[in-house]
Amino acid sequence: MPDEEGHPTPAEMDLRTVLHALADPLRFGVIARFLREPEDAERTCAYFQLPVSKSTTSHHFKVMRESGLLRMVDNGNSRSVVLRRKELDTRFPGLLDLVVAERDAHTD
Amino acid sequence: MPDEEGHPTPAEMDLRTVLHALADPLRFGVIARFLREPEDAERTCAYFQLPVSKSTTSHHFKVMRESGLLRMVDNGNSRSVVLRRKELDTRFPGLLDLVVAERDAHTD
């Protein structure tokens, strides 16, 4: 069962759900940017400055959290998210590498 | 430029477009089933017996063709499709392996 924040365990992660989460350009951009950060970097949603409303931003992060891409970290007075890099690399080997390759192919 | 049938070259294939194509359960099922067939197997769209109308079936195959997953083969009096396996394996290493792993994890 996903936990109370909606995070699936690695075994519960579903490839199609993860592919759907990654297929959106804004969400793909968040994951691609996370992959430039130090491993286990915690970032607020605001950090990514998505060009959409706050509620749409929340929706995108919910989709990424519930698919298993991101984990929410509650620091008491603030919340941030972290890429579940190791778990994803184990559950879906090569998937994040494809994101990195595609990101770098389009970087000037 | 994609050819007149809308097939992108490998360099033109876009990861997000391919992920979107694969995120749909019916399309995922077609690709997963193709991955059980001999390499370069040609199959008609009807072969997959999608539980949707003929026009919806056509739409799904168009999405797979335009993303680069499938190539249409015109045999004169009939048309079939083939999985672009080698090209996909080269362009997006590991992606089709993830489809196989996910398919096999859910096979009884």
Backbone of each chain as ProteinMPNN parsed JSONL, in Angstrom:
{"seq_chain_A": "MPDEEGHPTPAEMDLRTVLHALADPLRFGVIARFLREPEDAERTCAYFQLPVSKSTTSHHFKVMRESGLLRMVDNGNSRSVVLRRKELDTRFPGLLDLVVAERDAHTD", "coords_chain_A": {"N_chain_A": [[0.854, -1.211, 0.0], [0.525, 2.246, -0.821], [2.038, 4.856, 1.17], [0.763, 7.225, 3.643], [1.174, 9.632, 2.431], [0.949, 9.02, -0.157], [3.038, 7.783, -1.447], [4.28, 5.254, -3.452], [5.675, 1.994, -2.779], [8.806, 0.69, -4.065], [8.141, -1.783, -5.33], [5.5, -1.388, -5.827], [5.481, 0.545, -7.741], [4.466, 1.521, -10.974], [5.201, 0.935, -14.29], [3.888, 2.118, -16.544], [2.518, 4.207, -15.329], [4.628, 5.748, -14.406], [5.819, 6.382, -16.844], [3.796, 7.922, -17.956], [3.849, 10.045, -16.14], [6.343, 11.125, -16.731], [6.048, 11.889, -19.364], [4.958, 14.376, -19.65], [5.952, 17.669, -20.494], [6.669, 19.663, -18.531], [6.896, 18.202, -16.168], [8.8, 16.359, -16.955], [10.9, 18.12, -17.237], [11.349, 18.883, -14.579], [12.301, 16.496, -13.444], [14.525, 16.068, -15.053], [16.033, 18.26, -14.303], [16.426, 17.749, -11.607], [18.161, 15.66, -11.864], [20.528, 16.867, -12.299], [21.289, 17.754, -9.9], [22.901, 17.325, -6.658], [22.925, 13.957, -5.395], [20.112, 12.926, -3.483], [19.379, 15.533, -3.007], [17.294, 17.983, -1.591], [14.527, 19.801, -2.609], [12.392, 22.63, -2.83], [9.073, 22.894, -4.211], [8.71, 25.351, -5.378], [11.222, 26.049, -6.171], [11.587, 25.129, -8.752], [10.199, 26.779, -10.368], [7.902, 26.548, -12.143], [6.085, 27.473, -15.056], [3.313, 27.907, -14.473], [0.155, 28.007, -12.696], [-0.07, 28.042, -9.06], [-1.715, 26.009, -8.15], [-1.745, 24.272, -10.296], [0.931, 23.626, -10.403], [1.079, 22.241, -7.975], [-0.506, 20.05, -8.638], [1.098, 18.816, -10.631], [3.309, 18.034, -9.089], [2.085, 16.282, -7.384], [1.379, 14.218, -9.13], [3.941, 13.329, -9.798], [4.815, 12.476, -7.327], [2.979, 10.471, -6.63], [3.433, 8.632, -8.612], [5.861, 7.699, -7.958], [8.205, 8.925, -8.619], [9.128, 11.13, -7.146], [9.775, 11.922, -3.692], [8.071, 13.261, -0.953], [9.306, 15.439, 1.507], [8.856, 16.248, 4.766], [9.625, 18.961, 6.557], [8.664, 20.057, 8.863], [8.186, 23.124, 9.244], [8.346, 23.557, 6.576], [8.047, 22.088, 3.301], [9.614, 19.819, 1.155], [10.877, 18.201, -1.823], [12.327, 15.147, -2.999], [14.263, 13.414, -5.392], [13.679, 10.041, -6.132], [16.051, 8.501, -6.661], [17.867, 6.213, -6.406], [16.061, 4.149, -5.853], [14.48, 4.222, -8.146], [16.389, 3.647, -10.099], [16.907, 1.034, -9.468], [14.426, -0.208, -9.694], [13.548, 0.425, -12.285], [15.718, -0.049, -14.383], [17.935, 2.002, -16.167], [16.076, 3.876, -16.98], [16.169, 6.532, -15.896], [18.6, 7.238, -16.945], [17.971, 7.51, -19.622], [16.48, 9.827, -19.526], [18.438, 11.674, -18.776], [20.136, 11.5, -21.018], [18.459, 12.419, -23.039], [17.9, 14.984, -22.132], [20.488, 16.117, -22.221], [20.99, 15.99, -24.913], [19.528, 18.028, -25.876], [20.518, 20.282, -24.82], [22.028, 23.37, -25.143]], "CA_chain_A": [[0.0, 0.0, 0.0], [1.24, 3.518, -0.718], [1.92, 5.427, 2.507], [-0.297, 8.237, 3.752], [1.472, 10.722, 1.495], [0.723, 8.528, -1.514], [4.262, 7.267, -2.065], [4.314, 3.797, -3.622], [6.943, 1.301, -2.587], [9.339, 0.347, -5.391], [7.389, -2.876, -5.943], [4.19, -0.867, -6.242], [5.613, 1.481, -8.861], [3.956, 0.963, -12.223], [5.957, 1.559, -15.38], [3.055, 3.003, -17.371], [2.236, 5.415, -14.544], [5.865, 6.53, -14.408], [5.974, 6.914, -18.207], [2.819, 9.008, -18.074], [4.352, 11.186, -15.364], [7.507, 11.692, -17.428], [5.72, 12.326, -20.721], [4.615, 15.807, -19.632], [7.182, 18.467, -20.604], [7.058, 20.328, -17.276], [7.344, 17.188, -15.209], [10.073, 15.854, -17.48], [11.901, 19.141, -16.92], [11.669, 18.815, -13.143], [13.135, 15.309, -13.21], [15.81, 16.313, -15.733], [16.802, 19.207, -13.496], [16.832, 17.026, -10.394], [19.288, 14.781, -12.201], [21.75, 17.682, -12.27], [21.539, 18.118, -8.501], [23.53, 16.252, -5.877], [21.988, 12.905, -5.02], [19.374, 13.206, -2.25], [19.1, 16.962, -2.845], [15.901, 18.325, -1.297], [14.176, 21.074, -3.243], [10.981, 22.994, -2.735], [8.411, 22.944, -5.52], [8.916, 26.712, -5.901], [12.575, 26.088, -6.741], [11.568, 24.787, -10.172], [9.583, 27.913, -11.075], [7.092, 26.127, -13.29], [5.327, 28.624, -15.589], [1.886, 27.626, -14.338], [-0.374, 28.455, -11.403], [0.337, 27.28, -7.888], [-2.493, 24.765, -8.04], [-1.28, 23.358, -11.353], [2.229, 23.135, -9.912], [0.789, 21.204, -6.971], [-0.977, 18.86, -9.352], [2.234, 18.135, -11.267], [4.132, 17.375, -8.068], [1.305, 15.144, -6.884], [1.53, 13.139, -10.12], [5.3, 12.784, -9.675], [4.922, 11.791, -6.034], [2.174, 9.248, -6.623], [4.011, 7.647, -9.537], [7.079, 7.175, -7.342], [9.406, 9.652, -9.039], [9.583, 12.018, -6.074], [9.283, 11.686, -2.342], [7.923, 14.502, -0.214], [10.001, 15.47, 2.797], [8.213, 17.251, 5.616], [10.593, 19.503, 7.516], [7.96, 20.809, 9.902], [7.656, 24.4, 8.744], [8.389, 23.606, 5.111], [8.059, 20.783, 2.639], [10.381, 19.782, -0.082], [10.804, 16.91, -2.501], [13.606, 14.555, -3.366], [14.155, 12.401, -6.444], [13.92, 8.692, -5.582], [16.977, 8.06, -7.696], [18.342, 4.823, -6.264], [14.924, 3.229, -5.976], [14.088, 4.189, -9.561], [17.431, 2.94, -10.858], [16.773, -0.392, -9.182], [13.13, -0.707, -10.174], [13.458, 0.616, -13.748], [17.11, 0.224, -14.775], [18.148, 2.703, -17.426], [15.058, 4.892, -17.293], [16.674, 7.895, -15.62], [19.693, 7.491, -17.906], [17.349, 7.997, -20.858], [16.106, 11.228, -19.287], [19.686, 12.448, -18.824], [20.615, 11.544, -22.407], [17.567, 13.287, -23.826], [18.145, 16.353, -21.652], [21.786, 16.606, -22.696], [20.933, 16.118, -26.368], [18.816, 19.265, -26.223], [21.149, 21.388, -24.109], [22.969, 24.094, -26.026]], "C_chain_A": [[0.875, 1.24, 0.0], [1.073, 4.074, 0.698], [0.905, 6.565, 2.506], [-0.048, 9.463, 2.87], [1.314, 10.273, 0.041], [1.966, 8.0, -2.206], [4.172, 5.757, -2.231], [5.672, 3.238, -3.181], [7.507, 1.005, -3.973], [8.542, -0.764, -6.079], [6.03, -2.409, -6.456], [4.275, 0.089, -7.432], [5.198, 0.787, -10.144], [4.622, 1.694, -13.383], [5.099, 2.526, -16.189], [2.747, 4.305, -16.646], [3.455, 6.329, -14.516], [6.089, 7.149, -15.795], [5.013, 8.08, -18.436], [3.316, 10.252, -17.336], [5.487, 11.887, -16.105], [7.169, 12.275, -18.797], [5.34, 13.805, -20.784], [5.884, 16.653, -19.643], [7.612, 19.132, -19.291], [7.58, 19.316, -16.264], [8.676, 16.576, -15.66], [11.194, 16.837, -17.114], [12.316, 19.129, -15.455], [12.615, 17.646, -12.872], [14.517, 15.5, -13.849], [16.673, 17.261, -14.896], [17.284, 18.562, -12.194], [18.074, 16.187, -10.667], [20.597, 15.548, -12.369], [22.182, 17.996, -10.839], [22.308, 17.0, -7.798], [22.481, 15.203, -5.508], [21.389, 13.249, -3.646], [19.166, 14.693, -1.992], [17.61, 17.16, -2.578], [15.61, 19.699, -1.88], [12.711, 21.373, -3.003], [10.389, 22.987, -4.148], [8.681, 24.297, -6.178], [10.268, 26.838, -6.609], [12.545, 25.913, -8.261], [10.872, 25.845, -11.035], [8.814, 27.486, -12.319], [6.209, 27.294, -13.743], [3.822, 28.384, -15.593], [1.449, 28.053, -12.943], [0.104, 27.548, -10.277], [-0.428, 25.949, -7.805], [-2.088, 23.758, -9.129], [0.089, 22.782, -10.987], [2.012, 22.01, -8.898], [0.333, 19.912, -7.626], [0.203, 18.089, -9.966], [3.091, 17.403, -10.221], [3.399, 16.183, -7.443], [1.457, 13.951, -7.833], [2.92, 12.499, -9.987], [5.471, 12.014, -8.375], [4.199, 10.447, -6.085], [2.682, 8.19, -7.6], [5.265, 7.009, -8.936], [8.337, 7.933, -7.73], [9.993, 10.483, -7.892], [9.026, 11.568, -4.73], [9.177, 13.042, -1.637], [8.62, 14.373, 1.134], [9.387, 16.598, 3.61], [9.212, 17.712, 6.672], [9.915, 20.351, 8.595], [7.372, 22.083, 9.347], [7.764, 24.535, 7.222], [8.431, 22.194, 4.549], [8.925, 20.872, 1.405], [10.253, 18.385, -0.682], [12.209, 16.451, -2.86], [13.36, 13.496, -4.437], [14.498, 11.038, -5.844], [14.873, 7.94, -6.519], [17.385, 6.597, -7.58], [17.211, 3.821, -6.436], [14.485, 3.098, -7.433], [15.111, 3.429, -10.396], [17.345, 1.424, -10.646], [15.503, -0.964, -9.82], [13.029, -0.655, -11.69], [14.848, 0.945, -14.292], [17.189, 0.921, -16.132], [17.177, 3.836, -17.701], [15.583, 6.313, -17.05], [17.85, 8.242, -16.539], [19.14, 8.017, -19.233], [16.953, 9.473, -20.718], [17.347, 12.124, -19.381], [20.158, 12.597, -20.268], [19.767, 12.492, -23.241], [17.76, 14.746, -23.419], [19.427, 16.896, -22.271], [21.816, 16.777, -24.214], [20.311, 17.444, -26.784], [19.393, 20.478, -25.489], [22.133, 22.072, -25.059], [24.352, 24.136, -25.39]], "O_chain_A": [[1.861, 1.299, 0.734], [0.072, 3.792, 1.355], [0.266, 6.836, 1.49], [-0.967, 10.236, 2.601], [1.523, 11.06, -0.882], [1.959, 7.791, -3.419], [4.004, 5.044, -1.242], [6.684, 3.938, -3.212], [6.772, 1.06, -4.959], [8.294, -0.691, -7.283], [5.485, -2.974, -7.404], [3.261, 0.404, -8.054], [5.528, -0.376, -10.376], [4.606, 2.923, -13.446], [5.536, 3.637, -16.487], [2.715, 5.374, -17.256], [3.322, 7.55, -14.595], [6.5, 8.304, -15.903], [5.376, 9.092, -19.035], [3.216, 11.369, -17.843], [5.57, 13.115, -16.098], [7.936, 13.077, -19.331], [5.394, 14.416, -21.852], [6.807, 16.38, -18.875], [8.802, 19.158, -18.977], [8.582, 19.554, -15.591], [9.559, 16.312, -14.844], [12.291, 16.431, -16.732], [13.484, 19.34, -15.128], [13.607, 17.793, -12.158], [15.54, 15.141, -13.265], [17.887, 17.084, -14.794], [18.405, 18.801, -11.743], [18.93, 16.027, -9.797], [21.653, 14.945, -12.559], [23.302, 18.448, -10.602], [22.358, 15.87, -8.284], [21.304, 15.518, -5.332], [22.068, 13.788, -2.772], [18.814, 15.081, -0.878], [16.767, 16.574, -3.258], [16.366, 20.646, -1.664], [11.883, 20.463, -2.978], [11.112, 23.064, -5.142], [8.859, 24.376, -7.393], [10.426, 27.639, -7.531], [13.377, 26.478, -8.971], [10.946, 25.812, -12.264], [9.047, 28.001, -13.412], [5.653, 28.015, -12.915], [3.144, 28.627, -16.592], [2.278, 28.417, -12.109], [0.608, 26.449, -10.505], [0.131, 24.914, -7.442], [-2.091, 22.548, -8.902], [0.369, 21.608, -11.23], [2.668, 20.97, -8.952], [0.733, 18.82, -7.222], [0.292, 16.869, -9.835], [3.539, 16.282, -10.457], [4.021, 15.205, -7.03], [1.642, 12.817, -7.391], [3.056, 11.277, -10.056], [6.189, 11.015, -8.329], [4.726, 9.425, -5.647], [2.4, 7.002, -7.443], [5.68, 5.925, -9.345], [9.421, 7.629, -7.233], [11.209, 10.524, -7.702], [7.974, 10.936, -4.64], [10.087, 13.867, -1.721], [8.535, 13.345, 1.806], [9.396, 17.757, 3.194], [9.593, 16.952, 7.562], [10.53, 21.253, 9.164], [6.188, 22.128, 9.013], [7.315, 25.531, 6.654], [8.8, 21.241, 5.234], [8.951, 21.888, 0.71], [9.602, 17.507, -0.116], [13.137, 17.247, -3.002], [12.366, 12.772, -4.39], [15.492, 10.901, -5.132], [14.537, 6.897, -7.08], [17.265, 5.833, -8.538], [17.374, 2.783, -7.077], [14.159, 2.005, -7.897], [14.75, 2.662, -11.29], [17.672, 0.641, -11.538], [15.51, -2.05, -10.401], [12.494, -1.571, -12.315], [15.123, 2.097, -14.626], [16.587, 0.48, -17.111], [17.432, 4.672, -18.568], [15.449, 7.185, -17.909], [18.061, 9.409, -16.868], [19.758, 8.859, -19.883], [17.075, 10.257, -21.66], [17.308, 13.193, -19.989], [20.536, 13.689, -20.693], [20.285, 13.268, -24.044], [17.781, 15.635, -24.27], [19.444, 18.013, -22.787], [22.567, 17.598, -24.74], [20.532, 17.926, -27.894], [18.822, 21.567, -25.534], [22.96, 21.418, -25.693], [25.282, 24.696, -25.97]]}, "seq_chain_B": "MPDEEGHPTPAEMDLRTVLHALADPLRFGVIARFLREPEDAERTCAYFQLPVSKSTTSHHFKVMRESGLLRMVDNGNSRSVVLRRKELDTRFPGLLDLVVAERDAHTD", "coords_chain_B": {"N_chain_B": [[13.21, 15.253, -41.413], [10.053, 13.691, -40.885], [8.924, 10.878, -42.843], [6.584, 10.462, -45.626], [4.634, 8.897, -44.53], [4.685, 9.611, -41.966], [6.67, 8.614, -40.334], [9.201, 9.091, -38.023], [12.764, 9.673, -38.301], [15.36, 7.851, -36.531], [16.907, 9.847, -35.191], [15.1, 11.87, -35.061], [13.237, 10.964, -33.31], [11.469, 11.504, -30.305], [11.938, 11.426, -26.884], [9.968, 12.034, -24.909], [7.639, 11.95, -26.412], [7.599, 9.296, -27.181], [7.401, 8.11, -24.658], [4.893, 9.038, -23.926], [3.376, 7.704, -25.848], [3.746, 5.076, -25.022], [2.605, 5.085, -22.53], [-0.077, 4.642, -22.528], [-2.414, 2.09, -21.817], [-3.442, 0.276, -23.8], [-1.794, 0.719, -26.008], [0.668, 0.189, -24.866], [0.277, -2.514, -24.433], [0.216, -3.487, -27.065], [2.866, -3.048, -27.897], [4.204, -4.566, -26.006], [3.284, -7.062, -26.713], [4.258, -7.305, -29.31], [6.902, -7.599, -28.672], [7.115, -10.207, -28.035], [7.076, -11.476, -30.366], [8.71, -12.815, -33.338], [11.672, -11.078, -34.344], [11.271, -8.308, -36.532], [8.767, -9.151, -37.267], [5.787, -8.849, -39.108], [2.66, -7.463, -38.58], [-0.875, -7.21, -38.822], [-3.051, -4.483, -37.892], [-5.43, -5.456, -36.955], [-4.763, -7.873, -35.896], [-4.124, -7.501, -33.23], [-6.452, -7.138, -31.918], [-7.722, -4.97, -30.428], [-9.843, -3.757, -27.847], [-11.608, -1.736, -28.81], [-13.171, 0.732, -30.966], [-12.863, 0.67, -34.6], [-11.914, 3.099, -35.557], [-10.753, 4.228, -33.309], [-8.808, 2.341, -32.833], [-7.259, 2.806, -35.128], [-6.365, 5.365, -34.505], [-4.73, 4.846, -32.25], [-2.709, 3.318, -33.446], [-1.676, 5.174, -35.173], [-0.548, 7.011, -33.392], [1.472, 5.411, -32.342], [2.969, 4.977, -34.628], [3.756, 7.543, -35.403], [5.278, 8.31, -33.256], [7.435, 6.749, -33.523], [7.582, 4.173, -32.674], [6.425, 2.097, -34.172], [6.559, 0.886, -37.555], [4.882, 1.378, -40.575], [4.023, -1.01, -42.999], [3.514, -1.313, -46.337], [1.872, -3.529, -48.197], [0.739, -3.498, -50.656], [-2.022, -4.796, -51.308], [-2.633, -4.99, -48.685], [-1.993, -3.703, -45.396], [0.493, -3.627, -42.909], [2.13, -3.573, -39.695], [5.322, -3.049, -38.146], [7.487, -3.564, -35.417], [9.913, -1.176, -34.526], [12.398, -2.287, -33.596], [15.31, -2.568, -33.473], [16.136, 0.034, -34.093], [14.936, 1.47, -32.025], [16.193, 0.319, -29.815], [18.728, 1.261, -30.204], [18.412, 4.024, -30.199], [17.085, 4.6, -27.781], [18.369, 3.194, -25.399], [17.633, 0.346, -23.494], [14.969, 0.93, -23.062], [12.935, -0.693, -24.298], [13.523, -3.015, -22.996], [12.615, -2.458, -20.446], [9.897, -2.488, -20.893], [9.497, -5.182, -21.518], [10.274, -6.345, -19.071], [8.348, -5.309, -17.342], [6.027, -6.311, -18.485], [6.454, -9.076, -18.149], [6.474, -9.239, -15.414], [3.859, -9.068, -14.794], [2.647, -11.204, -15.843], [0.825, -14.116, -15.56]], "CA_chain_B": [[11.747, 15.294, -41.608], [9.373, 12.395, -40.985], [8.557, 10.564, -44.219], [5.189, 10.787, -45.936], [3.751, 8.118, -43.65], [4.801, 10.151, -40.613], [7.686, 7.921, -39.532], [10.411, 9.869, -37.754], [14.043, 8.971, -38.289], [15.764, 7.683, -35.128], [17.345, 11.118, -34.605], [13.917, 12.712, -34.848], [12.381, 10.417, -32.256], [11.498, 12.304, -29.092], [11.683, 10.525, -25.751], [8.679, 12.304, -24.25], [6.583, 11.481, -27.32], [7.604, 7.832, -27.076], [6.867, 7.769, -23.333], [3.443, 9.264, -23.999], [2.788, 6.612, -26.638], [3.806, 3.838, -24.238], [1.894, 5.211, -21.247], [-1.452, 4.162, -22.686], [-2.436, 0.628, -21.606], [-3.631, -0.503, -25.027], [-0.584, 0.833, -26.831], [1.697, -0.572, -24.152], [0.004, -3.921, -24.689], [0.63, -3.818, -28.436], [4.327, -3.117, -27.946], [4.605, -5.72, -25.194], [2.998, -8.281, -27.474], [5.241, -7.333, -30.401], [8.19, -8.033, -28.133], [7.088, -11.676, -27.959], [7.077, -11.981, -31.744], [10.043, -12.812, -33.955], [12.101, -9.752, -34.778], [10.796, -7.927, -37.87], [7.445, -9.708, -37.571], [4.792, -7.893, -39.59], [1.335, -7.821, -38.081], [-1.93, -6.236, -39.12], [-3.607, -3.875, -36.683], [-6.523, -6.322, -36.492], [-4.147, -8.976, -35.16], [-4.03, -7.202, -31.792], [-7.817, -7.194, -31.376], [-7.952, -3.986, -29.366], [-11.276, -3.729, -27.498], [-12.126, -0.392, -29.1], [-13.659, 0.851, -32.341], [-11.852, 0.664, -35.643], [-11.288, 4.423, -35.669], [-9.876, 4.399, -32.141], [-7.645, 1.497, -33.125], [-6.425, 3.542, -36.087], [-5.709, 6.458, -33.776], [-3.631, 4.305, -31.434], [-1.586, 2.916, -34.316], [-1.074, 6.416, -35.692], [0.307, 7.542, -32.316], [2.676, 4.562, -32.255], [3.755, 5.167, -35.84], [4.343, 8.888, -35.423], [6.287, 8.426, -32.205], [8.601, 5.979, -33.953], [7.559, 2.804, -32.152], [6.062, 1.156, -35.234], [6.659, 1.316, -38.947], [3.853, 0.781, -41.407], [4.526, -1.69, -44.18], [2.437, -1.374, -47.32], [2.055, -4.699, -49.054], [-0.124, -3.395, -51.833], [-3.429, -5.001, -50.975], [-2.847, -4.939, -47.238], [-0.974, -2.967, -44.65], [0.777, -4.155, -41.584], [3.089, -2.764, -38.954], [6.451, -3.775, -37.583], [8.146, -2.845, -34.319], [11.235, -0.684, -34.947], [13.13, -2.745, -32.418], [16.738, -2.219, -33.459], [16.274, 1.485, -34.045], [14.576, 1.912, -30.673], [17.239, -0.122, -28.885], [19.886, 2.137, -30.39], [18.077, 5.418, -29.853], [16.686, 4.677, -26.368], [18.832, 1.908, -24.855], [17.007, -0.127, -22.262], [13.533, 1.241, -22.948], [12.104, -1.871, -24.606], [13.774, -4.001, -21.938], [11.717, -2.123, -19.34], [8.555, -2.955, -21.277], [9.513, -6.642, -21.364], [10.324, -6.675, -17.636], [7.05, -4.985, -16.747], [5.07, -7.283, -19.021], [6.673, -10.387, -17.549], [6.16, -9.154, -13.981], [2.414, -9.126, -14.625], [2.142, -12.382, -16.53], [0.587, -15.227, -14.622]], "C_chain_B": [[11.184, 13.87, -41.582], [8.995, 12.141, -42.442], [7.055, 10.79, -44.428], [4.186, 9.973, -45.12], [3.85, 8.6, -42.202], [5.815, 9.446, -39.738], [8.874, 8.838, -39.277], [11.66, 9.016, -37.98], [14.416, 8.76, -36.818], [16.17, 9.008, -34.478], [16.166, 12.034, -34.302], [13.016, 12.193, -33.734], [12.583, 11.232, -30.98], [11.103, 11.431, -27.901], [10.319, 10.76, -25.126], [7.517, 11.801, -25.105], [6.468, 9.956, -27.254], [7.033, 7.393, -25.723], [5.348, 7.952, -23.307], [2.761, 8.115, -24.752], [2.71, 5.329, -25.808], [2.962, 3.894, -22.963], [0.451, 4.724, -21.329], [-1.487, 2.64, -22.586], [-2.588, -0.176, -22.89], [-2.378, -0.457, -25.895], [0.576, 0.083, -26.181], [1.525, -2.07, -24.432], [0.423, -4.359, -26.086], [2.15, -3.98, -28.503], [4.826, -4.328, -27.152], [4.381, -7.021, -25.97], [3.952, -8.419, -28.663], [6.575, -7.887, -29.906], [8.238, -9.534, -27.858], [7.24, -12.294, -29.343], [8.519, -12.061, -32.258], [10.399, -11.393, -34.388], [11.667, -9.531, -36.23], [9.473, -8.589, -38.246], [6.516, -8.589, -38.024], [3.419, -8.367, -39.146], [0.321, -6.778, -38.525], [-2.418, -5.635, -37.804], [-4.682, -4.79, -36.085], [-6.003, -7.474, -35.635], [-4.209, -8.752, -33.645], [-5.392, -7.135, -31.107], [-8.033, -6.23, -30.211], [-9.457, -3.853, -29.104], [-11.883, -2.345, -27.673], [-12.539, -0.356, -30.569], [-12.507, 0.86, -33.336], [-11.148, 2.023, -35.729], [-10.375, 4.697, -34.477], [-8.617, 3.547, -32.289], [-6.696, 2.219, -34.078], [-5.678, 4.674, -35.397], [-4.513, 5.939, -32.975], [-2.429, 3.92, -32.311], [-0.905, 4.132, -34.94], [-0.115, 7.015, -34.639], [1.602, 6.724, -32.23], [3.576, 4.75, -33.468], [4.475, 6.51, -35.795], [5.365, 9.106, -34.321], [7.568, 7.69, -32.595], [8.595, 4.541, -33.463], [7.332, 1.779, -33.266], [6.323, 1.761, -36.602], [5.568, 0.613, -39.745], [4.491, 0.18, -42.642], [3.363, -1.859, -45.141], [2.714, -2.524, -48.28], [1.132, -4.674, -50.259], [-1.575, -3.563, -51.449], [-3.687, -5.073, -49.467], [-1.71, -4.17, -46.583], [-0.743, -3.655, -43.322], [1.795, -3.248, -40.919], [4.18, -3.666, -38.392], [7.06, -2.913, -36.476], [9.544, -2.425, -34.764], [12.255, -1.007, -33.847], [14.583, -2.297, -32.382], [16.946, -0.718, -33.35], [15.962, 2.016, -32.647], [15.652, 1.529, -29.666], [18.481, 0.765, -28.994], [19.603, 3.551, -29.887], [17.782, 5.578, -28.365], [17.085, 3.368, -25.667], [18.116, 1.554, -23.549], [15.503, 0.075, -22.203], [12.655, 0.017, -23.215], [12.322, -2.977, -23.576], [12.865, -3.743, -20.73], [10.292, -2.6, -19.632], [8.466, -4.472, -21.085], [9.462, -7.02, -19.882], [8.968, -6.423, -16.982], [5.982, -5.968, -17.214], [5.221, -8.62, -18.29], [6.358, -10.405, -16.055], [4.666, -9.326, -13.744], [1.797, -10.311, -15.36], [1.956, -13.497, -15.516], [1.394, -16.454, -15.027]], "O_chain_B": [[11.757, 12.957, -42.177], [8.771, 13.088, -43.196], [6.351, 11.246, -43.527], [3.012, 10.337, -45.038], [3.182, 8.064, -41.318], [5.83, 9.65, -38.524], [9.494, 9.316, -40.228], [11.615, 7.791, -37.864], [13.853, 9.418, -35.943], [15.81, 9.263, -33.329], [16.229, 12.868, -33.399], [12.128, 12.907, -33.267], [13.702, 11.599, -30.624], [10.058, 10.78, -27.917], [9.59, 9.81, -24.841], [6.529, 11.287, -24.579], [5.367, 9.405, -27.269], [6.276, 6.426, -25.648], [4.618, 7.136, -22.745], [1.71, 7.624, -24.342], [1.729, 4.59, -25.884], [2.642, 2.855, -22.385], [-0.166, 4.428, -20.306], [-0.668, 1.966, -23.211], [-1.933, -1.205, -23.054], [-1.958, -1.473, -26.449], [1.365, -0.573, -26.861], [2.5, -2.792, -24.64], [0.926, -5.467, -26.271], [2.654, -4.934, -29.096], [5.75, -5.023, -27.575], [5.182, -7.953, -25.893], [4.398, -9.521, -28.982], [7.286, -8.566, -30.646], [9.284, -10.068, -27.49], [7.502, -13.49, -29.473], [9.427, -11.456, -31.689], [9.525, -10.608, -34.754], [11.694, -10.453, -37.046], [9.095, -8.59, -39.418], [6.461, -7.523, -37.411], [3.066, -9.534, -39.318], [0.636, -5.59, -38.593], [-2.22, -6.213, -36.735], [-4.824, -4.883, -34.866], [-6.707, -7.984, -34.763], [-4.331, -9.704, -32.875], [-5.481, -7.083, -29.88], [-8.476, -6.635, -29.136], [-10.251, -3.84, -30.045], [-12.586, -1.847, -26.794], [-12.285, -1.299, -31.318], [-11.344, 1.032, -32.971], [-9.939, 2.09, -35.946], [-9.332, 5.333, -34.629], [-7.516, 3.964, -31.926], [-5.484, 2.242, -33.864], [-4.502, 4.912, -35.672], [-3.427, 6.516, -33.015], [-1.28, 4.173, -31.95], [0.297, 4.115, -35.203], [0.983, 7.463, -34.969], [2.688, 7.28, -32.066], [4.8, 4.691, -33.355], [5.661, 6.598, -36.113], [6.222, 9.983, -34.43], [8.644, 7.97, -32.066], [9.495, 3.769, -33.793], [7.97, 0.727, -33.294], [6.308, 2.979, -36.78], [5.36, -0.593, -39.608], [5.379, 0.773, -43.255], [2.35, -2.472, -44.804], [3.661, -2.49, -49.066], [0.79, -5.719, -50.811], [-2.29, -2.575, -51.281], [-4.832, -5.203, -49.034], [-0.625, -4.014, -47.144], [-1.662, -4.189, -42.702], [2.262, -2.276, -41.513], [3.989, -4.866, -38.194], [7.133, -1.69, -36.593], [10.282, -3.236, -35.322], [12.877, -0.121, -33.262], [15.04, -1.721, -31.395], [17.815, -0.251, -32.614], [16.648, 2.908, -32.149], [15.986, 2.309, -28.774], [19.19, 0.99, -28.013], [20.44, 4.181, -29.241], [18.179, 6.57, -27.754], [16.228, 2.532, -25.378], [18.017, 2.369, -22.632], [14.828, -0.544, -21.38], [11.737, -0.272, -22.447], [11.424, -3.776, -23.313], [12.405, -4.678, -20.076], [9.579, -3.054, -18.737], [7.478, -4.98, -20.553], [8.704, -7.905, -19.485], [8.499, -7.223, -16.172], [5.139, -6.402, -16.43], [4.233, -9.218, -17.865], [6.018, -11.448, -15.496], [4.243, -9.683, -12.644], [0.576, -10.41, -15.482], [2.846, -13.774, -14.712], [1.324, -17.486, -14.359]]}, "name": "protein", "num_of_chains": 2, "seq": "MPDEEGHPTPAEMDLRTVLHALADPLRFGVIARFLREPEDAERTCAYFQLPVSKSTTSHHFKVMRESGLLRMVDNGNSRSVVLRRKELDTRFPGLLDLVVAERDAHTDMPDEEGHPTPAEMDLRTVLHALADPLRFGVIARFLREPEDAERTCAYFQLPVSKSTTSHHFKVMRESGLLRMVDNGNSRSVVLRRKELDTRFPGLLDLVVAERDAHTD"}
